[in-house]
């Protein structure tokens, strides 16, 4: 067994068709058939059942493929270890950042870094942002994490994430409904008492620049180097404050990716009451904005695991079905409704169509095999019941949703349905990320049907850069007033509105070419249950 033999046989096992495998390997079909026959002769057993369509593995072939994949993984690990030795991936990295950022960032980033580079030691130097910048310039630290506002242009910088500044008040202020939070006209706070960060703080300079631009003259009654100090002073009623938003960063151990959660708070606690709604889900609650940071390739290492934006799945009795296999937050397989004889607006009638259920089962199984979730597509029904998700896409069109609401084509950018063994009442968040990403990337089946030339999402002018009342719990932010059928997150002008069985959901999707930078969706915080836990006295 040499690497070429393993590569060829694994490709045939993946494609389940010698002709398609030969095309992807850039060899002729007869040459590949001869190569397989020679490998089987050397092995002393048949690897493939040639009498089946699609091509299946024999019992010996299943053992061969399983062992071959292990050998390929071991070879890759060996190459990586040798590369690590040659490049001496050990030593110490000196990292400069503030104590606040150290607390919020390092617990999420360092465990994964440690896993990848166990021989590298991290030494943190915690100080103010200006000192961090000077330490980088003077070689006292190797790199620093600071706000990018007004940084030295002699340094190289890379944006890690965006951070909004919020207005904190203990009293009611004249607010307007916003896409993210209530917002306040900055001229309303002119002449008010403020507790602000000290003048040498980079964030303070950013705040002063906003005040100067709008002609606002605040009365500074207190200065502090600590964000929490000015925040607490504002909540006590002494003054207003402007502080960076505090977000919860969730490390997903399955995908090794960060999910940023933004919640509304009151009196230092997260809210549950509110009027934000998710189409297709019952009730309302306080809005929660989930941003999936660089979600591509969490399972397979690549956004498009096969390297193709469209693959062909051979379906017996139907022929080749074009699908997009995309690994974005979760593995998802997408295909067009028209390619399987649907309009795309079907609802529960799909649950009684045996032919369609069998089709989805085969497509999902074949996708699961490509994603590496199962060895045989037939095993997906029992061994991978949750992933991958299946999305059926079609052009924007009008229909009635599961609750009888009229959904107009103009409200959406793409029409979609989610189905595994039954129709999903809405469209799961895991599939929403991948579908919206595919809709933004040319060449996918979703891009073929998405509305072109439409900047979805609400105008972001009122939300971006505007202060928000940290105290205001449950104020608008989930549901857009003039469109009851759409659940919207942050409005940034790059949204993709998915029209699904429960209404419409907007996903703010930031892409750069074929790379997904961030996807944001609206969720709600609801009290699901209350109870009492009884324990024995100690």
Secondary structure as UniProt FT lines:
FT   HELIX           3..15
FT   HELIX           18..25
FT   HELIX           29..43
FT   STRAND          48..49
FT   TURN            50..51
FT   STRAND          56..57
FT   HELIX           59..86
FT   TURN            87..88
FT   STRAND          91..97
FT   HELIX           99..116
FT   TURN            118..119
FT   STRAND          120..126
FT   HELIX           129..137
FT   TURN            138..139
FT   STRAND          143..144
FT   TURN            149..150
FT   TURN            153..154
FT   STRAND          165..168
FT   STRAND          183..184
FT   HELIX           186..189
FT   TURN            190..191
FT   STRAND          193..197
FT   TURN            199..200
FT   HELIX           202..214
FT   STRAND          219..224
FT   HELIX           227..235
FT   TURN            236..237
FT   STRAND          240..244
FT   STRAND          248..252
FT   TURN            253..256
FT   STRAND          257..263
FT   STRAND          265..266
FT   TURN            267..268
FT   STRAND          269..270
FT   TURN            279..280
FT   STRAND          285..293
FT   TURN            297..300
FT   TURN            305..306
FT   STRAND          311..315
FT   TURN            316..318
FT   STRAND          319..328
FT   STRAND          331..336
FT   HELIX           337..340
FT   HELIX           348..352
FT   HELIX           354..370
FT   TURN            371..372
FT   HELIX           377..379
FT   HELIX           380..383
FT   STRAND          389..394
FT   STRAND          399..400
FT   TURN            402..403
FT   STRAND          406..407
FT   HELIX           409..411
FT   STRAND          414..419
FT   HELIX           429..440
FT   TURN            442..443
FT   HELIX           445..449
FT   TURN            461..465
FT   TURN            470..471
FT   TURN            481..482
FT   TURN            484..485
FT   STRAND          486..487
FT   STRAND          495..500
FT   TURN            501..502
FT   STRAND          503..512
FT   TURN            513..514
FT   STRAND          515..525
//
